[in-house]
Amino acid sequence: LPGLLRGYVPSEVFSCGETAVLLPAGCPGERLTLLLCTNASGSEKVPLRALGDSPRPRCLRGVNLEQMPWSYRAGSPGGLTAPLFAEWLREFNEAVRRQGKSVLLLLTEHEAHPYLQLSNVRMVFVPPAAGLAQPLDRGITGDLKGHYRRRLLRWPPAERGTGQPSLLDVLHMLAQAWGDVSPGLITGCFRAAGFIPEPGAEAVSLGPARGRLGREQLECDGEPAEVDGDEGMVEGEDAAELAAVPPCPSEREVWNSLATLRRYLECQATSPDLFQAFYELEDAVHMVSAG
């Protein structure tokens, strides 16, 4: 294994595994099995593959599933099966091939993990008896679940009043939670597991993630309106313009608008990347509403 690792930089060393998360009341089934995969630098987290009990959940009707930042399949009572994992492996290999690179994939020996001869992915099985814990088990999975629980606890947003989240809501929350896992934590877990090829070969920023909307970016830059007269009266065209300004929307109106926008993207999105911008917008609104 050390010899194999020396042939790859951290961004080319991936680890994959499964974990289960509980579903809130009202969702079909009691839990989802998640297939997680990330590289050692934390620069590439493969979109989540979720396995549930329902083959055709009603809440997913009309959703353009090919353009979501997650994917859903009906699993078996035991979760992941060899055919489902083989399907994911081929899709992962194709994605790597399109990037023009070759990678190393670390995984645990399991009956649901068949070996496939792939063009751009070299599979390496780590025997459980070797005493090596997968990087995902060193804290990555736990961090994902912590972010997921945090997002569940703040559901529903203020005044939305929509009751329990649906399976579709949960899938979006899990995708957001996966995005919340920092590259620095991922790199630390790979290093703790002994799977970093060359320490320091690839620097990982521990600063705040790019693309997040800071509070200062949400503040208005405009100057307050000037008024004429001692009593602050506005006359003529200025008064007409002020009368035409719509009132500040309530939180209920804002969340309803975000729900409409999300549904539009679910039906019309042409790229999963569009949802990253939407998730950041939703988090920004949460921040503002929380004061």
Salt bridges, closest charged atoms under 4 A:
GLU18 OE2 - HIS113 NE2 2.75
GLU44 OE1 - LYS101 NZ 3.12
GLU87 OE2 - ARG73 NE 3.14
GLU91 OE1 - ARG49 NH2 2.45
GLU91 OE2 - ARG73 NH2 3.54
GLU94 OE2 - ARG97 NH2 2.60
GLU94 OE2 - ARG98 NH1 3.66
ASP143 OD2 - HIS147 NE2 3.21
ASP169 OD1 - ARG262 NH2 2.75
ASP180 OD2 - HIS147 ND1 3.95
ASP180 OD2 - ARG150 NH2 3.12
ASP180 OD2 - ARG151 NH2 3.02
ASP180 OD1 - ARG212 NH2 3.32
GLU266 OE2 - HIS172 NE2 2.86
GLU266 OE2 - ARG262 NE 2.90
GLU266 OE1 - ARG263 NH1 3.09
ASP283 OD1 - ARG151 NH1 3.06
ASP283 OD1 - ARG154 NH2 2.96
ASP283 OD2 - ARG212 NH1 3.52
